[in-house]
Amino acid sequence: MFKSLFRSSIIIPTLRLSGVIGQGGMLRSGMTLNAMNKLIDKLFSDKKSPAVAIIINSPGGSPTQSSLIAAKIIAKSKEKKKKVIAFVEDVAASGGYWLACAADEIYIDQNSIIGSIGVISPGFGFVELIKKFGIERRVYTSGKSKSFLDPFKKAKKEDINRLKDIQEQIHENFIDFVKIRRKNRLKKNKNKEIFSGLFWVGQKAIDLGLADGLGYANEILEKKFGKKAKIKIIEQKKSFIQRKLSSSLSHSLINTDELINKLEEKALWSRYGL
């Protein structure tokens, strides 16, 4: 009796995977394997923990970085023989869902947005803009296809076809990964719909086999491991430069690259009404 009264907490190391996946800017390191590598190692470092958890809130981003981060989580899970449980907040779409599939089980909120298993390559065209200002574009290349989808020139049909071919290859890789990870949980007669690039909310995503149930982290972990289960967040510390820049952001100008990063990030989130 006394043993059970004074039993220590069951610690579940938990890592947040939030934001757009890929290289960041001056003010954020970005969600890349390089940035997450040590955190993932730390996530699996507690020998006593019965499992680990990841909390995902991402509209996607780089397919390569999504694949690399997911592969690292899966490899550590096998090495340490620990189950990975994913919890989705607002959204796990596109690359965000790729990350969720690194887990053995996926739990979502009734309002979580799930899916978007596809590939998108957004861009801009400035052909008319430079004409308006009388700017002449000069590009010198060695190699017929070196100047590929130049935003200051009219898009070539062969360039578009080449891009679509690349997208199809990445899409197939994404589909294969989801099938391997979700196995017989996916509704086979709904494959065409599931892999179309569409996304769903809450229970509908569960019905399609994209997630395993409704519930938030504390609730599910207590059900699985008892009332003594406690979440321990594994955090990434900001660098000195990031802290200084973040604190003075409202009093300073954002450089062009950072502004473009912010606009692209906002565009990704806005696809899901966020």
Phi, psi and omega in degrees: 000311181297328180298315182291328180294323185253018180295136182288162181295153173264110185275129176246099177301135187225131181244130176272129174244091188238142175101186180285138182273127180135188183298142178263199178238206181296327188264353178212145184284339181086153180267092179233166177300320180301318181286328186263349188307306182292325179294322178292320175301316180294325179303323184260010187278342181280108183293333184276342184291135181284342181196173173233162180231151171234136178251120188248135173212085187212135177272002179112205183145226183293123177293326180295312180293325175301314181295316182294316180295315179299317180297322179295316180297316180296317180298317180292324178299317179290318181297315184268357181055048179238137177287144177248128180242126181257142176233126182259134176268249182293313188207141167226086185237151180053238179301332177295323177285328174304315179295318181301325182287354173288342181274158176282330178222145180235125177242142186226167173273159180298342180251004179293143178260126188230142172118234185056050181279089182194188181227135179229142179231086181287156178195183180230154173236127185243022185302308183290328181296313182288333175295317182301323182264008177066033181264132178258126180274126179237116179230128179242123184230159169242112187120125186306319186255018183294322177271092188253121179051049177299120183293346180263006177232158177297140182294134178271144180300319181294328177292317179297316179298320179295317179297317180297324178296317177297316180300318180298319179297315180294320179300316179298320177298319179297312180301313180301318181296314180297318179298319180294317186282322184268341175049230186281005177283336178289140176285106187299325180285359180246013184304318181300319179289315183301318186261020183275349186100356176289163176224159187226166181246135170048239188302326180298321178295323177293317179300327180278350179091011180280342177217167187256343180174171176266144177151153178258167191306304184302316183297309183293318182293326176292321177297322184280321189238006176094172184296340182280355182291128181230137178278135173239110184285128175267115187246155175258125180281139177287147176289165180302317182295317179297320179296316181294315181293320180297319183290334183251012186302318184292345182251009183227165178272146175266133180291168186300314180300317181295321179296316178297318177302317181294319180294317179295321179296316179297321179296321178296314180295321186292340175302334183250019176073024183243000000 
